[in-house]
Amino acid sequence: MKDFQFLFNQMSETCFKSCVSSFLSRDMSTEEAQCIQNCSSKHINANHRIMEIFMEVQPAINRRNMEELRRAQSTLEAAQNEQNF
């Protein structure tokens, strides 16, 4: 949840800084509103794509980490067996 809030705040700040240029009116202009819509859509679409890739890659990373842990455990067990003899 914390990461989601950080990402949302970062996106909001980026889009606001790049789209809102005037504080002369209380309301946003049509151009500013459209710019913010486009900017936020791009950020959301990019985030979805990143998450899709992460979901594809994460199982392979988990398998590799488990294999490394098994190897380390085997090495430790072998070292303990040598010490016992």
C-alpha positions as CSV (number, residue, x, y, z in Angstrom):
1,M,0.0,0.0,0.0
2,K,2.9,2.3,0.9
3,D,4.5,1.7,-2.6
4,F,1.2,2.4,-4.3
5,Q,0.7,5.7,-2.5
6,F,4.3,6.7,-3.3
7,L,3.8,5.8,-7.0
8,F,0.4,7.7,-7.1
9,N,1.9,10.8,-5.4
10,Q,4.9,10.7,-7.8
11,M,2.7,10.5,-10.8
12,S,0.4,13.3,-9.6
13,E,3.3,15.6,-8.9
14,T,4.9,14.8,-12.3
15,C,1.7,15.4,-14.3
16,F,0.8,18.5,-12.3
17,K,4.2,20.1,-12.8
18,S,4.2,19.4,-16.5
19,C,0.6,20.3,-17.2
20,V,-0.5,23.1,-14.9
21,S,1.1,26.4,-15.8
22,S,-1.1,29.1,-14.5
23,F,-2.7,29.8,-11.1
24,L,-4.7,32.7,-12.3
25,S,-8.0,30.8,-12.2
26,R,-9.5,28.5,-9.6
27,D,-10.4,26.0,-12.3
28,M,-8.1,24.1,-14.7
29,S,-8.3,25.0,-18.3
30,T,-9.5,22.4,-20.8
31,E,-5.9,22.1,-22.1
32,E,-4.6,21.5,-18.6
33,A,-7.2,18.9,-17.8
34,Q,-6.6,17.1,-21.1
35,C,-2.8,17.2,-20.5
36,I,-3.3,15.7,-17.0
37,Q,-5.6,13.0,-18.4
38,N,-3.0,12.0,-21.0
39,C,-0.1,12.2,-18.6
40,S,-1.8,10.0,-16.0
41,S,-2.9,7.5,-18.6
42,K,0.6,7.1,-19.8
43,H,1.9,6.6,-16.3
44,I,-0.8,4.1,-15.5
45,N,-0.3,2.2,-18.7
46,A,3.5,2.1,-18.2
47,N,3.0,0.8,-14.6
48,H,0.6,-1.9,-15.8
49,R,3.2,-3.0,-18.4
50,I,6.0,-3.1,-15.8
51,M,3.8,-5.2,-13.5
52,E,3.1,-7.6,-16.3
53,I,6.8,-8.1,-17.0
54,F,7.4,-8.4,-13.2
55,M,4.8,-11.1,-13.0
56,E,6.5,-13.0,-15.9
57,V,10.0,-12.7,-14.5
58,Q,9.3,-13.2,-10.8
59,P,8.8,-17.0,-10.8
60,A,12.2,-17.5,-12.5
61,I,13.8,-15.2,-9.9
62,N,12.2,-17.2,-7.1
63,R,13.4,-20.5,-8.6
64,R,16.9,-19.2,-8.9
65,N,16.9,-18.0,-5.3
66,M,15.6,-21.4,-4.1
67,E,18.3,-23.2,-6.1
68,E,21.0,-21.0,-4.5
69,L,19.6,-21.6,-1.0
70,R,19.5,-25.4,-1.6
71,R,23.2,-25.3,-2.8
72,A,24.2,-23.3,0.2
73,Q,22.3,-25.7,2.5
74,S,24.0,-28.7,0.8
75,T,27.4,-27.0,1.2
76,L,26.8,-26.3,4.9
77,E,25.6,-29.9,5.5
78,A,28.7,-31.3,3.8
79,A,30.9,-29.1,5.9
80,Q,29.1,-30.2,9.1
81,N,29.5,-33.9,8.1
82,E,33.2,-33.4,7.5
83,Q,33.6,-31.8,10.9
84,N,31.8,-34.7,12.6
85,F,34.2,-37.3,11.1
